[in-house]
Amino acid sequence: MSALALLDYASVLIFALTGALVASRAQLDIVGFAFIASLTAVGGGTLRDVMLARHPIFWMGDPAYILIAVSAAALIFFTAHLVESRYRWLLWLDAFALAVAVPAGVSAALLMGQPMVIVVLMGMTTGCMGGLMRDVVIGEVPLILRQGELYASAAFAGSLTAAILYQLGFEAIIMLGAGGAVTWALRAGSLAFGWSLPVYKSRPPRR
């Protein structure tokens, strides 16, 4: 199995768990769980593949991805009540999924010989868009847009790190591992220590 397939499998599983946890907070039925989990799991990778013109789209070429997402949804449907703080679990699982999905996007773009700007954007797209779709459909403020939080910026930093190491000739496992590690470190730091970017604050007009 290729490194890209392994990364896609891992990100699909973890993002599906976050989607199912969001569905549990919204008190959806089991079909709603499956839909939100699947949307979260494959949303970013689908957009990545469409923009890169990769055919077939990864989950259509291998339906096991959807089966994994639906299985994760069923697991959470029957066990979510056992988790004392579902929102905290959601945040940390989402951070882990982001750190896995970003290298998956980078790897997919590199395999297609894309320029570095596109490589970085595909890493961000794969990492961020599934969670964005999940939150928009449920009607919550997307994590990517939370005030000052390191989310898209963490994905950008991880993608850029991987792209730079690729340009410097590092092996794939080091390049992708470093990209994931940087993404995780920044996102985890934002959750654990409140790391954030400065936000715009309006000022009264000058007279």
N, C-alpha and C positions, 0 to 999 in steps of 0.2 A: 504494500500500500504506500502511495506517495505521501510526502510530507504535507502537501496541500490537502489531500483527502483526510489525513489525520486531523489537521487543524480545523477543517470544515466540520468533521464529525464532532469534535470537542466543542466548537463554538455553537453548533446546532443544539447539542444536548444542554449546555449550560444556559444559552439564551432561551430555550424552551422552558426550562425550569423557572426562569425569571418571568416569562410570559404567563405561566400557570399561576405563579404567586400573585401577579397583578390581577388575574382573573378571580383568584380567591378573595382578594380585597374588594373586588367589585361584586362578589357573590353571584357569579355566573353559573349556568348549568354545565354539564360535562362537555356538551358540544361547544359552548363558548370557551371553555378551557382549551379544548383541542384547537380551535380557531386562533385564539390569541397566542397560544404557545407556538403554533406553526408559523404564524405571521412574524413573530419575534425571531424565531429560529432561522428562517430562510429569507427574511426581508432584505437584509443588507447584502447577503450573497447573491440574491436574485438581481438586485439593482446593479451590483458589480458586474455580473455576467452579461446583463443586457447592454450596459455601457461599453463593455469590452468586446461585445459580439461573440461571446463564448457559447458554442452550441454543442450539445444541448446544455441548457441551464443545469447547474450541478445537481439539483434535487430531481430534475426530470430524467437525467441520465442514470441516477441511482435513487429510486424511491425509498430506499432505507432511511434516508434523511427524514422524510415525513413520518415514517413509522417510529423513528426515535423521538421526534417531537411529540407525536400523539401519545406515545408510551409515557413520556415525561409528564404530559398533561394529566393522564390518568393517575399516575403516582401521586402528584400533588393534590389532585381532587380528593383522594382518600386519606391523605396524611397532613394536609396544610394545617388542620386544627391542632396538630401536635407541636407546631412551631410557635413558641411564645411570642416572638417579635418577627412577624412575617416581613415587615417593611425593612428591618435591618438585614435580614437574610437576602431580601431582594437587592438591596444596594450592593452588598458584597459579592453576591453571585453575578450581578451585572458587571461589576468591576473586573471580575475574573474572566467573564465572557468577552469583555472588551479587549482584554490583554491577549486573548487567544485569537479573536476574529481579526484584529489589526494585522498580525503577521500573515494570516490566511489571505487577506486582500492584497498585501504586498507581494506575496508569492505568486498569486494568480496573475497580477500585472507583469511581473518580471518574466514569467514563463511565456508571455505573449510579446515580449520584447518592447514593452512600452517605455517611453521616456520617464525620467525620474519624477517629474511633476505629476504625471498620471499615476505612477506607482504610489506616491504619497497620498494622492486623492482616493485611490482605490482602497488603500488601507483604512483611511478614515471612513469611507462609505461602508465598507463591510462591517466595521466596528460599530458605527453609530446609527445606521438607518433602521435596523430591525427594532431597536429600542425606541427610536423616534416614532415609528409606525405603531408600535404597541401602545405607547402613552397617548398618542393622538386618538386612536380608535377608542380607548377606554375613557378619554376625556380628562386626562391629567396633564399638568404642565410637564412637558418632556424633560427628562434628566439632563439632556444636552443643553437645555435652555435655562436651567436653574441658575440663579444669580451668582455669577462669579465662580461657580464650581469648575474644577478641572475635569472635563469630560472630552469634548471635542479637542481641546488643547492637549490632553493626554494622548489621544489617538494620533494627533498630528505629530507630537514629539516622538512617539513610538515609530510611526511610519517613516519619519525623517531619519531617525537613527538607523533603521534597517536599510534605507536607501543609501545613506552615506557609507555604511559598512560594506554594502554591495559594491559601491563604486571603488572602495579601497581594496577590494579583492578578497574579503573574508568569506569563509565557507558559509553555506546556507544555514546550517544549524546555529552557528554563532550569530549571524546576521539576524535571523528571525527570532532567536532567543533573546537577543539584546533589545530588539524592537518591542517584544512582548513585555520584557522586564521593565523597560522605561515606561511603557503605558501603565502597567500595574503599579509601579512605584508612585507615579504622579496621581493616579486615580485613588489609590489607597491612602496616600498622604492627604488628599482632599477630604476623604471620609473620616480618617482617624484624627487628623491634626488641623483640619479646617483650612488647608492650603487653598488659595483662590486667586483669581485674577482681579485687578481693580475693575469696578463697574462704573459706568457713566452715571453721573448725578446731575440733574438739571440745576441751573442757577437762575435766579431772578433776572429778568432783562435789565440791561443798563439804561439809566435814564438819559 
